[in-house]
Amino acid sequence: MDENLETQNIEYKSSWRDEYLDIISSFANTNGGELIIGADDNGKVLGIRNAKKLLVDIPNKIINKLSITPSVDIRNINNKEIIIIKINKSIIPISFEGKYFVRSGSRKKELTNIELANFLLRKLGKTWDEYIEERVGLDDIKTTTVDKFKEYSYERIPSIIKDRDINNIFERLNLLDNGRLKRAAILLFAKNPQKFYINSSIRIGKFKTETEILTNDIVEGNLFEQLENCLEILRTKYLTSEIKFEGIHRKEFLEYPFEALREAIINALVHRDYLGTSSIQVRIYPDKLVIMNDGVLPPEVPINKLRTEHVSKPGNVLLANVFNIAGFIEKWGMGTLKMIESCKLQGLPEPDFIEESGVFKVILYKDIYTIKSLQKLGLSERQIEAVMYTKDRGKITNKEYRKLNNLSDEGARIDLKILVDKGIFSQKGSGRNIHYILKKLGD
């Protein structure tokens, strides 16, 4: 048994103490688990003397204090008795002395403030946007936004275009509860959602460095207005465009793909934690654009899954449903894949998805490897050609560099070292497997 170290689902204690009821509540509030009495932290069996008495006392205390029924058994290992307390996952929140605990790794964690509020909402089977907002009525709804939504959703609900009764429309969208508006209705359609949810806005800032800001804007209004206005401000004020010709057709390309920007902002609006105290932030740096919002990914969608097919688990189900009906998102968890694809199509590095300290970030990277920018760095024509080659194929070897530029092995090695020293290439592998890839600016 000593090979079983403590995990999220198992914890060991050498003896019983009533204070361990908080551990049991943490199991019930997470995915269930076992508390084993009579073993040290590494699972080494020590045994206990009063096992039969505890077999009666422990279940009674758990039932009386936590209102849950455990499975409690005695097991004999090498003539030493231990008690195994098995706890199932509870469908309702379990508190111990007015506090709520969950499992975090191999230890319990007390929930407070926003974490506690979100935990209770999840346990009650609702997301934040599904609750009634008592402070508002239909007079607070912006009818022009409702009319625009009807146009957006015509393909999916053709009959909605003729419906002039907002109550009927909101009933169809599940935005009413006994005639009272839900929070989602306010965020989506109100004249001034910030009157009720002060931080439900988007802040855009252009930064020279991580700490030096050059200019900024605040985008308010309902979510449909925020999406439209944020994209327009980025397009016209903050980002540059490049004109390219495909045959006789003239096309305009933003420095970051419009589709990736749109998907990232929609994701932030739909999935953000509206209990948080920060607005959505769009930060534009010389080399990258960062979109960040309060909120974490659900356990069913770990961060590494965002680059592959994954289930859709919206942080706000009603917001996601209305945006889906409007044709702005799909219900298949495709948003991050669309961001990746649109960046690749424009010849840009793949975006990064980062979750830290209760904040989710999407980072889009600029194409820093243009001929003009490389010329400014003083690279030779053959070095520039090698960068373009690597940009297109993902990597380059010494052999490929020699063949591309008709150089000797030593000449190729000198050129490649210069590209590494300038922070353009990273050397990977060893021996015959050595190759070079492009760095993202800031790596």
KOLMARZA-544126 format. One record per residue (C-alpha): x, y, z. Coordinates in Angstrom, 3 decimals, always signed. Each point is the difference from the previous one (the first is absolute). Layout:
<lumdos>
X|Y|Z
...
</lumdos>
This chain:
<lumdos>
+0.000|+0.000|+0.000
+2.967|+2.326|+0.514
+0.287|+0.425|-3.802
-3.276|+1.965|-0.047
+0.934|+3.608|+0.644
-2.635|+2.595|+0.776
-1.933|+1.153|-3.049
-3.047|+2.106|-0.731
-2.145|-3.002|+0.928
+1.975|-1.525|+2.878
+1.305|+1.429|+3.261
+1.643|-1.753|+2.968
-0.116|+0.829|+3.713
+1.705|-1.858|+2.835
-2.968|+0.474|+2.364
-3.515|+1.428|-0.038
-0.793|+3.591|+0.932
-3.391|+1.669|-0.359
+1.649|+2.855|-1.919
+0.549|-2.445|-2.873
-3.649|+0.455|-0.864
+1.200|+2.890|-2.189
+1.996|-2.519|-2.076
-3.101|-2.147|-0.403
-2.031|+3.023|-1.103
+2.699|+0.845|-2.561
-0.330|-3.488|-1.508
-3.782|+0.351|-0.156
+0.287|+3.391|-1.695
+2.434|-1.227|-2.639
-0.003|-3.512|-1.473
-0.260|-2.166|+3.105
+2.897|-1.836|+1.610
+1.394|-1.984|+2.915
+1.310|+1.116|+3.371
+2.121|-2.795|+1.473
+0.575|+0.052|+3.773
+3.010|-1.903|+1.348
+2.681|+0.831|-2.592
+2.627|+2.702|-0.423
+0.112|+2.552|-2.836
+1.781|-2.485|-2.272
-2.618|-2.705|+0.553
+2.147|-2.109|+2.339
-2.320|-1.956|+2.306
+0.353|+0.921|+3.673
-3.247|-1.462|+1.318
-2.450|+1.339|+2.614
-1.142|-1.474|+3.319
-3.617|+1.105|+0.210
-1.176|-1.007|-3.472
-3.301|-1.587|+1.085
-1.042|+3.056|+2.013
+0.894|+2.309|-2.895
-2.044|-2.195|-2.322
-3.046|+1.264|+1.915
+1.098|+3.522|+0.941
+1.282|+1.216|-3.375
-3.163|-0.705|-2.066
-2.154|+1.665|+2.685
+2.152|+3.129|-0.009
+0.028|+0.197|-3.795
-3.788|-0.371|-0.194
-0.640|+2.501|+2.810
+2.511|+2.651|-1.117
-0.051|-0.344|-3.792
-3.336|-1.687|-0.718
+1.574|-2.564|-2.304
+0.203|-3.765|+0.412
+3.511|-1.499|-0.375
+1.230|-3.538|-0.464
+2.255|-0.823|+3.002
+1.861|-3.324|+0.213
+2.778|-1.633|+2.016
+2.811|-1.684|-1.883
+2.745|-2.166|+1.506
+3.433|+0.315|-1.652
+2.914|-1.951|+1.488
-1.914|-0.341|+3.302
-0.548|+3.767|+0.150
-3.499|+1.483|-0.240
-0.803|+3.068|-2.019
-3.271|+1.813|-0.724
-0.970|+0.889|-3.569
-2.597|+2.752|-0.401
-1.428|+0.157|-3.519
-1.853|+3.133|-1.081
-2.008|+0.398|-3.195
-0.224|+3.233|-1.958
-2.919|+2.077|+1.261
-2.453|+1.629|-2.394
-0.586|+2.788|+2.536
+2.623|+2.190|+1.728
+1.223|-1.352|+3.352
+1.206|+2.412|+2.680
+1.882|-0.654|+3.216
-0.475|+2.583|+2.749
-1.193|+2.523|-2.569
+2.995|-0.455|-2.300
+0.287|-1.708|-3.392
+2.980|-2.106|-1.026
+1.054|-1.720|-3.246
+2.970|-2.095|-1.038
+2.965|+1.744|-1.611
+2.631|-2.550|-0.866
+0.546|-2.177|+3.065
-1.279|+2.572|+2.508
-3.241|+1.692|+0.953
-0.594|+3.629|-0.909
-2.441|+2.402|+1.598
-2.121|+1.949|-2.472
-0.631|+3.694|+0.540
-1.371|+2.994|-1.886
-0.333|-0.502|-3.768
+1.175|-3.625|+0.074
-2.664|-0.836|+2.570
-2.727|+1.802|-1.944
+0.856|-1.868|-3.203
+0.209|-3.316|+1.840
-3.468|+0.458|+1.476
-1.411|+0.987|-3.391
+1.437|-3.131|-1.620
-1.267|-2.249|+2.758
-3.478|+1.456|-0.405
+0.172|-0.841|-3.688
-0.050|+3.560|-1.320
+2.454|+2.432|-1.493
+0.139|+3.645|+1.085
-1.960|+1.288|-2.993
-3.026|-2.227|+0.724
-1.008|+1.820|+3.181
-2.725|+2.663|+0.173
+0.995|+3.662|+0.154
-2.600|+1.625|+2.238
+1.096|+3.592|-0.682
-1.056|+0.189|-3.642
-3.039|-0.141|-2.254
-0.779|+0.145|-3.699
+0.407|+3.783|+0.067
+3.748|-0.635|+0.381
+0.158|-2.025|-3.237
+1.378|+1.584|-3.172
-2.528|-0.853|-2.714
+2.410|+0.794|-2.850
+2.338|-2.746|+1.259
-2.934|-2.433|+0.113
-0.832|+0.923|-3.613
+3.610|-0.599|-1.065
-0.031|-3.365|+1.754
-3.139|-0.969|-1.920
+1.878|+0.681|-3.235
+3.044|-1.956|+1.183
-2.096|-3.032|+0.995
-2.313|-0.057|-3.033
+1.723|-3.013|-1.574
-0.331|-2.112|+3.135
-3.422|+1.241|+1.156
-1.747|+1.425|-3.091
-3.256|+0.743|+1.867
+1.722|+2.319|+2.483
+0.287|+2.834|-2.512
-3.774|+0.613|+0.154
-0.261|-0.200|+3.798
-0.387|+3.497|+1.459
-0.651|-1.100|+3.584
+3.240|+0.161|+2.005
-1.536|-2.215|+2.686
-0.601|-2.733|-2.579
+3.520|+0.323|-1.383
+1.576|-0.142|+3.452
-2.160|-2.984|+0.965
+1.260|-1.844|-3.087
+3.570|+0.837|+0.993
-0.569|-1.111|+3.634
+0.826|+3.511|+1.231
-3.131|+0.323|+2.156
-1.047|-1.763|+3.196
-3.635|+0.627|+0.901
+0.145|+3.279|-1.874
+3.214|+1.155|+1.697
+3.160|+0.667|-1.981
+3.096|-2.135|+0.481
+3.506|+1.433|+0.203
+0.787|-1.188|-3.520
-2.795|+2.185|-1.384
+1.590|+3.078|+1.586
+3.466|-0.704|-1.361
-1.300|-0.810|-3.464
-2.737|+2.566|-0.538
-0.007|+2.754|+2.648
+0.500|+3.675|-0.810
+2.636|+0.299|+2.726
+1.152|-3.320|+1.525
+2.817|+1.843|+1.838
-2.665|+1.590|+2.227
-0.518|-3.436|+1.542
+3.338|-1.739|-0.682
+2.596|+2.745|+0.145
+2.914|-2.041|-1.380
-1.882|-1.544|-2.938
+2.098|+1.899|-2.540
+3.100|-0.339|-2.181
+3.174|+2.040|+0.528
+2.328|+0.421|-2.966
+3.545|+1.232|+0.529
+3.064|+0.471|-2.163
+3.224|-0.680|+1.909
+3.565|+0.989|-0.823
+1.282|-2.402|+2.666
-1.681|-2.234|+2.573
-0.503|+3.006|+2.293
-0.012|+3.053|-2.316
-3.387|+0.695|-1.591
-0.325|+2.355|-2.974
-3.774|+0.261|-0.497
-3.171|-1.745|+1.115
-3.748|-0.290|-0.595
-2.939|-1.379|+1.994
-2.745|-1.828|-1.909
-3.364|-0.176|+1.761
-3.601|-0.831|-0.929
-1.611|-3.414|-0.336
+2.010|-2.979|-1.233
-1.072|+0.306|-3.627
+1.075|+3.653|+0.021
+3.263|-0.811|+1.777
+0.919|-2.630|-2.585
-0.742|+2.275|-2.965
+1.601|+3.130|+1.469
+3.094|-1.751|+1.356
+0.796|-1.539|-3.384
-0.581|+3.327|-1.762
+2.265|+1.913|+2.408
+2.748|-2.603|-0.384
-0.298|+0.065|-3.788
-0.040|+3.780|-0.416
+2.116|+1.282|+2.897
+2.378|-2.609|+1.346
+0.933|-2.438|-2.754
+1.575|+0.506|-3.403
-1.100|-1.629|-3.241
+1.970|-1.284|-2.956
-1.315|+0.056|-3.566
+0.689|-3.129|-2.036
-1.050|-0.988|-3.497
-1.183|-3.499|-0.813
-0.119|+0.095|-3.771
-1.998|+3.127|-0.865
-1.747|+0.036|+3.387
+1.094|+2.500|+2.622
-0.214|-1.322|+3.562
+0.599|+1.678|+3.329
+1.590|-1.989|+2.851
+0.156|+1.165|+3.610
+3.306|-0.681|+1.734
-1.961|-2.501|+2.116
-2.691|-2.145|-1.685
-3.438|+1.560|+0.402
-1.540|-3.457|+0.507
+2.392|-0.780|+2.879
-0.686|+3.365|+1.649
-3.743|-0.483|-0.323
+0.069|-3.531|+1.435
+2.226|+1.027|+2.917
-2.215|+2.960|+0.954
-3.188|-2.075|-0.279
+1.585|-2.683|+2.203
+0.906|+2.618|+2.589
-3.529|+1.472|-0.005
-1.715|-3.380|+0.261
+2.331|-1.829|+2.385
+1.202|+2.777|+2.320
-0.760|-0.151|+3.709
-2.345|+2.949|+0.534
+0.481|-0.294|+3.741
+3.566|+1.176|-0.570
+1.069|+3.576|+0.616
+1.871|+0.648|-3.264
-1.189|+0.941|-3.466
+1.035|-2.032|-3.021
+3.370|+1.371|-1.092
+1.444|+0.243|-3.500
+3.693|+0.911|+0.193
+1.900|+0.876|-3.178
+3.803|-0.287|+0.229
+2.608|+0.554|-2.743
+0.198|-3.747|-0.649
-3.243|-1.512|+1.276
-3.637|+0.561|+0.964
-1.380|-1.404|+3.262
-3.704|-0.501|+0.790
-0.626|-0.852|+3.642
-3.024|-0.506|+2.228
-0.906|-1.187|+3.481
-0.864|-3.682|-0.033
+1.514|-3.477|-0.147
-0.598|-3.003|-2.217
-2.391|-2.710|+1.235
+1.611|-3.260|+1.189
-1.367|-1.770|-3.087
+2.084|+2.235|-2.288
+3.657|+0.151|+1.136
+2.187|+2.612|-1.690
+1.755|-2.536|-2.264
-3.351|-1.016|-1.525
-0.533|+3.433|-1.545
+2.249|-0.934|-2.938
-2.041|-3.100|-0.829
-3.677|-0.880|-0.316
-1.683|+0.496|+3.373
-3.426|+0.306|+1.572
-1.615|+3.393|+0.403
-0.543|+0.927|+3.668
-1.018|+3.682|+0.016
+0.526|+2.000|+3.152
-3.371|+1.686|-0.632
-2.437|-2.336|-1.741
-2.653|+2.567|-0.933
+2.517|+2.432|-1.475
+1.490|-2.829|-2.045
-3.424|-1.156|-1.171
-1.070|+3.467|-1.206
+3.321|+0.600|-1.766
-0.415|-3.416|-1.631
-3.520|+0.806|-1.213
+1.319|+3.305|-1.360
+2.539|-2.006|-2.025
+3.028|+1.431|+1.830
+1.246|-3.264|+1.525
-0.436|-3.740|-0.389
-0.803|-2.408|+2.839
+2.873|-2.316|-0.830
+2.988|+1.533|+1.780
+1.473|+1.183|-3.312
+0.970|+3.577|+0.969
+3.621|-0.681|+0.937
+0.482|-2.217|-3.072
-1.285|+2.826|-2.216
+2.509|+2.377|+1.609
+2.852|-2.415|-0.690
-1.103|-0.633|-3.581
-0.448|+3.684|-0.889
+3.457|+0.855|+1.390
+1.597|-2.791|-2.037
-1.803|+1.114|-3.162
+1.452|+3.486|+0.432
+3.484|-1.405|+0.555
+0.102|+0.920|+3.700
+1.148|-2.016|+3.022
-2.678|-2.024|+1.776
-1.697|+1.868|+2.869
+0.687|-0.948|+3.598
-2.694|-0.801|+2.562
+0.996|+0.597|+3.622
-1.864|-0.397|+3.292
+1.511|+1.459|+3.155
-1.217|+1.534|+3.273
-3.662|-0.174|-1.018
+0.590|+1.772|-3.330
-0.228|-1.452|-3.514
+2.162|+1.468|-2.784
+0.124|-0.318|-3.766
+3.274|+1.277|-1.502
+0.204|+0.757|-3.732
+3.457|+0.570|-1.472
+0.906|+2.449|-2.747
+1.896|-0.999|-3.120
+3.385|+1.409|+1.023
+1.828|-1.832|-2.774
-0.741|+2.232|-2.980
+2.685|+0.824|-2.557
-0.097|+3.671|+1.008
+0.450|-0.744|+3.729
+2.823|-2.470|-0.691
+1.810|+2.529|-2.187
-0.124|+2.461|+2.912
+1.814|-2.614|+2.090
+2.852|+0.007|-2.506
-0.481|-3.538|-1.297
+1.490|-1.012|-3.330
-2.184|-1.062|-2.910
+0.830|-3.672|+0.522
-0.813|+0.239|+3.731
-3.321|+1.655|-0.814
-0.751|-2.724|-2.528
+0.773|-2.626|+2.653
-2.406|+1.680|+2.439
-2.748|-0.016|-2.656
+0.774|-3.670|-0.714
-0.282|-0.864|+3.714
-3.157|+2.071|+0.375
-1.594|-2.024|-2.788
+1.229|-3.468|+1.031
+0.312|+0.315|+3.772
+3.702|-0.857|+0.241
+3.317|+0.005|-1.873
+3.138|-2.164|+0.289
+3.631|+0.793|-0.773
-0.250|-2.199|-3.102
-3.094|+1.857|-1.221
+1.681|+3.365|+0.638
+3.058|-1.066|-2.038
-2.149|-1.196|-2.876
-2.205|+3.114|+0.086
+2.939|+2.415|-0.161
+2.723|-2.117|-1.680
+2.251|+0.364|+3.064
+2.651|-2.127|+1.655
-0.701|-1.740|+3.292
+2.071|+2.598|+1.869
-1.764|+2.919|-1.742
-3.397|-1.412|+0.876
+1.077|-0.541|+3.602
+1.157|+3.652|+0.319
-3.234|+1.368|-1.505
-2.178|-2.191|+2.215
+1.940|+1.046|+3.104
-0.631|+3.667|-0.880
-3.742|-0.718|-0.291
+0.067|-1.737|+3.397
+1.995|+2.823|+1.612
-2.457|+2.584|-1.338
-2.836|-1.913|+1.667
-1.684|-0.963|-3.275
+0.739|-3.743|-0.007
-0.046|-2.519|+2.834
+2.224|-3.046|-0.348
-1.744|-3.301|+0.729
+1.134|-3.621|+0.169
+3.545|-1.340|+0.121
+2.501|-1.704|-2.286
-1.473|-0.826|-3.404
-3.422|+1.114|+1.213
+0.985|+3.648|+0.524
-2.454|+2.366|-1.656
-1.132|+3.608|+0.401
-3.446|+1.520|+0.581
-1.210|+3.583|+0.168
-0.420|+1.600|+3.396
-3.069|+1.951|+0.979
+1.005|+3.517|+0.983
+0.174|-0.025|+3.774
+0.979|-3.686|+0.306
</lumdos>
